[in-house]
Amino acid sequence: MTDTATDAFVRHRSLLFTVAYEMLGSAADAEDVLQETWLRWAGVDLDTVQDQRAYLVRITTRLALTRLRTLRRRKESYVGPWLPEPLLTAPDVAEDVELADSVSMAMLLVLETLTPTERAVFVLREVFDIEYEEIAEAVGKTQTAVRQIAHRARQHVAARRPRGDVSPTQARTVLDAFQRAVETGDLQGLLDILAPDVVFLGDGGGIVRAVPQPIVGADRIARVFLTGMTKVSPTTNLVPAEINGYPALILRIDGDVDTVLGLRVDDGRITGLYAVRNPEKLSRVSTEIAVTRLRVS
């Protein structure tokens, strides 16, 4: 029985991790949720379970909801802007446009504006296409209530999400132009690729220095980046990577990861720059993390 439970959990693990991560924006907390999910799953009488995937998703969702409410209280005392924990993802994630969009830094920040229940319902329905009946059981609501919550969350996200799908090729082109301008000190090149109302967020978690408040405006942000690059050591380099399903940059100093820089692109220009510097959030950018939204039989 234990082997059967283990096989089922391992088979669905990537899916469960993705559900938890999209709800929490933290890989560390998602892993904790998966450990708790396994402990509960190991004690279930499998003869009473008709759909193992649905049962596991239900456990994970309930545990993630509890964790999410705790995280929201923790974020109230967080030093400076909070950004999601970045993941190094495989290139094939970018090929699944819906999955890449759902785990992108930009989308995870949009999901932060939802209530815990709205976020759970939105993720389960819009990303994983789970039936309303299953979602209702997972969040402890009626199907009618879940449909209303889904509609409200969908409208909320639609008003705040990136304005259109960006292909990996388009995102890479924009990122290459940004990197080239920063490395060559090309102010005009930066201004050309940054939207006038671009926003720059930095997350140091109170552990390392980062911009304490959002910076808005292409001119201000361009000068911040160009000034910053003149102060780095000769052993500093920007390395392209696939982070959360999209092209991004990893800043390495003396070979060590210092910053992960993600971006949001709208209409061919950068509208959001997200610099994660908190060292507690940089442990998952050296090894690829498996994320998926596929139903596993």
Secondary structure, DSSP 4 states (H G I P E B T S, - for coil): -HHHHHHHHHHHHHHHHHHHHHHHS-HHHHHHHHHHHHHHHHTS-GGG-S-HHHHHHHHHHHHHHHHHHHHHHHHTT-SS---PPP-B--HHHHHSHHHHHHHSHHHHHHHTTS-HHHHHHHIIIIIT---HHHHHHHHT--HHHHHHHHHHHHHHHHTTS-SS---HHHHHHHHHHHHHHHHHT-HHHHHHHEEEEEEEEEE-TTTS---SS-EESHHHHHHHHHHHHTTS-TTEEEEEEEETTEEEEEEEETTEEEEEEEEEEETTEEEEEEEE--GGG-TTSSS------PPP-
